[in-house]
Amino acid sequence: MVTAVGSTDGKAHRLAELRQFLMSRRARVTPAEAGLPDGGARRRTPGLRREEVAVLAGVGVSWYQWLEQGRDITVSPQVLDAVARVLRLNPVERRHLYVLAGLNPPVPEADPGAGDMCQGLRRLIDAWMPFPAHIMDAYWNTVMYNEAASVVLGMRPETVQNCLVSFFTDPIYRSRANDWAALAPKVVAQFRAAWSERPEDEGFRAVVEEARAASAEFAELWEQRDVMPGGQTRKILEHPLAGPLHVEATQLRVPARPDLVIVLHTPLPEAGTAEKLEWLASPEGRRGAMYPLAG
């Protein structure tokens, strides 16, 4: 267990917040929601009693009372998860409970209430035009991309819809990245770092096996076991119409949808990249495109 680091006053504040948070969450869960009889007139408040939370979570009544009182006691992830389940905490509230209890929070989960955010994210990457932008899921599968990503990066429906596999197997992208060999180790290291957040997730293993089978270059780099956080990566792309394009790819996450990664490509000052990207998005540039545009 790793506890929070801070002053004595900071710890006291955290435990006080834990007390208030648990009380507020307990008060909003009705007995009916928890599968209990409501108790009739004997209930002074509509929420659950402490002893009911303890029984439903499978913990001792005294222990839960100490937890809600903000006492400095030892807690485990398993017990906190049981309490979170009884109190019907959403993913953000569950992580908040971990922090207040002094534990490292679990990997962020998508908020079920944010399922309709994809329309807003589509508007975001379309508004990024004429610069390339795309969105991928936790396994780097392509979720959506704008027209500039199609024109500049060669993203299109007929390719493998996984950014890691496509990086090593798509001939159009490889022909346009004149620094491909320098980028490849970084891409592999960033994917390993993404997997390290969910080491038991078989989805990552499936992508790695697919990439191994498709590319000996990937297999060799994967064995180096380098790890690098996603962030900003500078690229030089050689477009057949516009010439060299200097861009900076930035990976962003939306807290409500941590299962998605937004990748925005920003033009750098070199080689008049911004003007070239604007031309490629113009009617003249589109007419001269050598490859089909994908929506």
N, C-alpha and C positions, 0 to 999 in steps of 0.2 A: 504494500500500500504506500502510495506517495501522497503526503499531505501538503496542503497549501503552505507556501512560505510567506511570512510576514511578521509584523510586530505583534505583541501581546494584545494591543488594542484592536489590531486588524482581525485577529482570531476571534476576539470577543464579539466584534461587529458581525463577522461571518456566522457565528453560532446564533446570534440574536436574529439574523436574517433567516437562518434555517428554521428557528422556532416559528417566526411569523409566517413563513412560506408554508410549512406543513399545516399549521392551523388554518390558514386560508384555503388550502386545497382540500383539507378534510371537511371544511364547512360547506363546500359546494357539491359534495357527493351525497346524494340522497340514499337512504337505506334501500329503496326500491332499485336504484341503479346498481347497488352492490349485491342485490339478491337477498336482502334481509327484510323482515317485517318492519314496519315503520315505528312500532312501539306506541302508537296512539298518543294520548295526552301526557304520557310520562316523558316525552321528549321536549326539552326546553328549546332546542335548536333543530333546524331541519337536517343538518349534516350528520356524518358518522361520529360515533363516540370513539375515544382513543382505544378502548379495549376491543371494539369491533374492528378497527383497522389492524390491530395486533393479531387477532384471531384469523382474519381473512388473509393476512400476509404470512402467517405461520411463524410469528416471532413472539417472544415473551411480552406480556402486557407491561411489565416494569421497564423492560428494555425500550419499547416504543415510547413509553412516557418520558424516559430520559432523553431519547432522541429528540422528541418534540419540545422538550424543555431546553434544548440547546446545550446539553451537557457534553463535556469532552470525552466521548466514548469511542470505542473501536467499532467501525462499521465495515461491511464487505459489499462488493458490487452485487452479489446475489441477493442480499437482504434489501438493499436499496431498490433493486429491480422489483422485488415483491411488493414493497411499499408503493413504488411508482405505479404498479399495475392496479392495486387497490384504489389508489387515489386518482386513477384514470389520467395520468400525466401524459401530455403529448411529448414528442421527441425533444423539443426545446426545453420544456419543463423538466424532463428527466435529466438532461445534461446539467441544468441549473441545480437540481437536487444534488448531483454528484459533487459539483464545485462547492456548494455550501456545506456538504458533509466532509470536505477535505480530501476527496478522491479525484484522481485524474478522470475527466469526463469521457464517456464512450465516444466512438466515432459518430460524427453528425449523421442524422437520418433525414430523409425528405419529410417535410411536413405534409401529412395527408390533405390538409386544407389548401395546399399550394399547387394542387394538381393542374390548375388552369393557367399556370404561369407561362406555359410554352407560347401562348399567343403574344404575351408581352415580350418574351425573349425574341420571338420572330420579328416583332416591330423594332426591337433594339438592334439586331444585326442588319436588318434592312435599312435602318437609319444610319448605319455605319458606312453605307455606300458613299463614295465609290471605293472604299477600302475593304479588303477581304475580312470576313468574319465567319466563324462557324461555331457550333456547339456540339460537344460530345458528352457521352455519359461516363460513368465511373470507369468503364472498361475501354474507353476511348472509341467506342462505336459512334459513328456520325449520327447526330440527331437532326441537325438542319444546318444549312449554310446559305450565304447570300450569293448574289450573282457574281460579285467581284471574286469570291473564293473559287467559283467555277472558272472564270476567265484567267485568273492569275495563278491559282494553285492547281488547277486541273481537276477540281472535285466535280464528279459527275456520277449519275446513277449506276452506270455499268461497272464501276470499279468496286473493289472490296470496301465495304462500308465500315472499316475499322482503321483509324488513323495510324496506329502502329504498324499493322500489316501493310497498309497502303504505302506507308513511307518507304518500305523496303521492296515493294513489288510493283508499284505504279511507274511505268517508264516515262510518262509525261512529267510527273513531279520530279523524278530523278534527273531528267534532262534539264529542268528549269532551275534546280538548286545547284549553283556552281560551288557551294560550300557543303555539299551533301556529306562528304566523308567526315568533315569536322562536326556536322550536326548529329550524325548517326549515334555516336557514343552518348551524347547528351539526351537524345530522345529515349534511348534504351534505359539510361540511368533514371530519367524522370518517370518512366513507366514502372520501374522497380520501386521507386519511392511511393508511387500511388498505391501499389500492391501492399507495401509495408503497412499502410493504414488498415488494411483488412486482410491479414496474412492467411486466414482460413477460408477466404472467398474463392470458390472454385471457378468463378467467372474469369478471374485474372489468369488462372492456370490454363484455361481453355484458349485464351488469346495467345499466350506464350507458346503453347504447343502448335497452334496454327502458324505463328510466325516462324518457329523453328523449322517446321516442315517446308515453308515457302522460301526461306532465305538462310543460306549458310552464313552470310554476313551477320545477320541478327544472332544466330546461334553462337557465333564466336564472341560477339560483344556481350551477350547475356551472361556468358561464363565469367566475365570479368567482375561481375557483381558490384558494379559501381552504383551509387545512389546519389541523386541530385534532385532538389525540390523544383517543382514547376514554378515558373515566374515569368521572366522576360528573356527572350532569345532573339538575337539579331540574325537576320538572314539576308543573303544576296540571291535574288532570283533572276534568271535570265529569260525574259519573255521573248518569244519569236517575233513579236510585232513592236514592242516598246523598248526592248533592250534591257539593260540591268535595272533591277528594282531593289532598293535597300529598304527593308522593313524591319520592324520590331514586333515580335509576337508576344502578347501578354495574356497569361491565363488568369481568369477571374472566376470566383465562385459566388453564388448567391446563397446567403444563409438559409433561406427557406427551401432551396433545392440544392443541397450539397452533393447530390448524385449527378449534377451537371457541371460542366466546365465550359465557360465562354472563352473563346480564343479570338482576340481582336488584333489585327495587323495594322500597325501605325506606320505611315511613311516616315523615313528618315530624310534629313536634308540632302544627302548625297544623290547625285545623278538626276535631280529634278523628279524624284519618284512620285511626289504628290500630283504633279501635273500629268505625269504619264498615266497614273491610275485614273485620273479624271477623264483623260482622253479614251482610255480603254472602255470606260463606262458610257461614253458618248455614242450617238448613233453611228458616227463614222468608225469609231473603234470597234463597235459590235459587228459592223458589216465586214470588217477586215479580219475578224477572228478566225483562226485556223481550225478551231475545235468547236464542237457544239456547246452551246450554253445550257447549263442545267439550272432549274429553278429550285 
